[in-house]
Amino acid sequence: MLKERRDVLLPESYKRRKIEEMEERVREIKAALGKALFIPGHHYQKDEVIKFADATGDSLQLAQICAQNKDAEHIVFCGVHFMAETADILTGVKQYVYLPDMRAGCSMADMANIFQTERAWNHLQQFFDDTIIPLTYVNSTAAIKAFVGRHKGATVTSSNAHLMVKWAFRQKERILFLPDQHLGRNTAFDLGIPLSQMAIWDPVKDELVYEGNLDEVKVILWKGHCSVHVNFTIQNVQSVRQHYPNMRVIVHPECHHDVVALADHNGSTKYIIETIEQAPPGSEWAIGTEMNLVNRLIASHPDKKIISLNPHMCPCLTMNRIDLPHLLWNLEKIVLNDPINRIQVDEKTAQEAITALERMFKV
């Protein structure tokens, strides 16, 4: 019987251990557990964690890799809470998913909880009747994915958002896009929907923000955002244009619409990485995304001039809660058969969330 404990704080002893000692211990545990252990690491993780990852990628990509790995009994997900939830949803019943630090959440995902969403849906039905289909970014809780699954909607990624919005408009006249308003706005705008046909749902005030005839609304954007990507500004882009006239600006579509409009390229984390990899030597790039990834791209491509679009940018604070001491602590608890911080989604929520995910996979 697997024992588990949750929400316990990192013991002080781990804070006093030497880095070399912790690294060697992680290597020992990985060797001892072999295929029974799998460590996925998100692109935004610290180098001290990424160096021990068995696979790196974005959130859904890593969850899918976990699902394909039938040998791993223990999956220590180095990312944030909603990512570990998705991994648990997609993996088998005899596979256990852990988050090294339970404080590693996602501010964007937390901006849409199930109570707010159910309440909003009831209000929106009164405004628009049965003309809305919900879409949720995979950067959302399992409960929100399940809600979307129940209401005939689907999940989206930043890579396939255009495809999924097109699919949604073939199902219903309007879409509700959760929880990131900027990805929803930028995607819909790219597909020809004017900003004048986009409303905002404010979950705090429980109100629809829109000036005009409601019959013209095509997209309802949940008032949520990524706390990292909203810190890139039009002033940042203008500064790059002024000081580096040959530099290309590439940003994530979670950025403000004005920033995306001024950039030379915009796309998912995978798109950004591939664009830099394929760029010719000597090319110059200002990247608008999380700092750990930008620094890694700088180190990996010394033949190119790469900077952060915002020179005062800091890494994702919640993602960075995962560090070497927490990773080691989690692994040592698994070895002792006293695991901590297991992420487990209840069966009903998991099944409804899978419905939303499968609709996306089919498209």
Secondary structure, DSSP 8 states (H G I E B T S, - for coil): ----B-S----HHHHHS-HHHHHHHHHHHHHHHGGGEE-EEETTS-HHHHTT-SEEE-HHHHHHHHHH--S-SEEE-BS-HHHHHHHHHHS-TT-EEE-S-TT---HHHHTS-HHHHHHHHHHHHHHH-S-EEEEEESSS-HHHHHHHHHTT-EEE-TTTHHHHHHHHHHH-SEEEEES-HHHHHHHHHHTT--GGGEEEEETTTTEEE--S-GGG--EEEES---TTGGG--HHHHHHHHHH-TT-EEEE-TTS-HHHHHHSSEE--HHHHHHHHHHS-TT-EEEEES-HHHHHHHHHH-TTSEEEESSTT----TTGGG--HHHHHHHHHHHHTT--B-EE---HHHHHHHHHHHHHHHH-
